[in-house]
Amino acid sequence: SHLIAQEGDTVDLQCLVSGKPKPIILWSRVEESGSAAAAPLLMSDGSAEMESYDGVLRINNVTREMSGAYRCQTSQYNGFNVKPREALIQLVVQFPPVVEPVYTEIRQALGRAFSLTCRLLRAHPARLLRYEWKLGSRLLTVGQFSDQRDDTNYLVRALNREGYGEYTCDITNEAGAGRCTFLVTGKAYAPEFYYDTYSALWQNRPRVYGFKLQWTQMEPNAVDRILAYRLGIRQMGQSRWWEQEIPMEGNIQKGELLTYNLTELIKPESYLVRLTPITRYGEGDATERIITYSAPVNPHLREFQCGFEDEAMCLFSQDKTDEFDWTRHSAATRDTKYTPNTGPSSDHAGSKQGFYMYIETSRPRLDGDKARLLSPTFNMNSKSSPSSSSVTNNPTYCFAFYYHMYGKHIGALNVYLRQKSPTVTDTSVWSLTGNQGDRWRQAKVNIHPTAAFQMVMEGVRGAGIEGDIAIDDVTIEEGECKDPPPNSDRFIVVRSPRRGPPSSRKRV
């Protein structure tokens, strides 16, 4: 026999049985042919078999997965060896159509043609399926599925302002309806801020600073042309917003870098900036970022010194593309569980309260992992005339630092000169590998930058945990490095060549 139910109903399957004593009924699921399934078909409670004393199998909140053939079979009772009797009941669970997409957003410009498609994934019964398209509450079209189709389309031939809104497609059968929803909008996508602007912050008056704000527009051709951006700016800690519009001329290309200079920002305040694109449809999606003031360090370099005694670390920063970071340490604040037989017991000056920069090579660090520390960016004091491009007119600087490389697993300490014109290029100027003993040593190297530059300190993890490396007292002075005192092993001087191809790598 057959029993038809709607998904979510409570279903009673009944097997009439007689006898004295009345036998227990065993319920199980089988293939529709009546044979046992290759893989066990489980009952609603997750078991392979259920008992019934009155011949009724109740299934609460029946689902489509419970469709199929059910077998009721008599079992032995009180030792009576009675030949088992059985019967089959076919349960058919009907459920509404399952469709896709359930919800999607479509951004379109005025005047464009486009098509909306609602797909039928499954339904039971799958016959006599009907569809109905609406825009809001307005009926657009109705129809019936053919046996060869599993989707329905609605074509917008030329989008007008009344065509924006929420389109729905309901596909129905005897059990209910499945709905596709399409939100058609002319809102522009959010702009995407560019965070790698070179020399973004500047100051030409004592109490204010300026900031070069740069961004690209996500999918600018998806909707109508962007006419302007609404710029909002709010000082952190305050509630008042200042707003203005930045007009845009012509079409914005995908990937095009847009620039607007913010001025009259008060030092040292930070600001929240919001940028919203505007088309003839109206405002699009907004995006926000925070602008933070940082005082320039030696913008025109003559002498720079850093012992890492302050938390700002003289504006040294961590490279975000390496495997781990340098950390600021002192012997007095070092973890008591530090690895023995590696690392310094004081700073370069011998103070346990003094700070230095340090790489910890214990787990989870792996052999070859790199940590890079970046100096502030320095502008050169060029001695050349504006029309001269001779390298010999560029100034020489002496870069010096103390290092501590003690431990049987020491990897490497590398120093790079990073220049920023026109592309970012790292040139190796100094390198040392292996155990150098439990002492601080000094390294000096002459550098010859031709553009704004940074120094990059790269620590490389060796083959084990006894490989901690530290640096301290970094200096940059204008002029050649002075030779170390004679008969001293506390200094290593490396002179970088003025000419010849450098060992360099370009960042992409």
Summary of the structure (lengths in Angstrom):
residues: 508
radius of gyration: 37.7
end to end distance: 71.3
largest distance: 117.6
contacts: 1438
relative contact order: 0.09
helix: 2%
strand: 47%
